[in-house]
Amino acid sequence: MMKLKLEREQREALVGRVQSFFELERDESIGSIAAEQLLDYMLAELGPYVYNQAISDARKTVAERLQSVEDELYALEQSVSVKRTRGR
């Protein structure tokens, strides 16, 4: 899997959220470098699990949609009667 790359704005927002988490939940203050390092670590460690779950969810959704399309196609089929000719 490729390394997850975030847009600069997304990265800055997430670093801020990590810092807020530490402030609110742990009553600790961490700097932006520490928050960024923690974010990088969590992305590297959790990213593959989240990615794989997303792929699994997408696979399930696509399979359900394909089944729906297949059902609709069967519904569109017209019945065909075979006419028999005499002598054969």
Secondary structure as UniProt FT lines:
FT   HELIX           8..26
FT   HELIX           32..76
FT   TURN            86..87
//
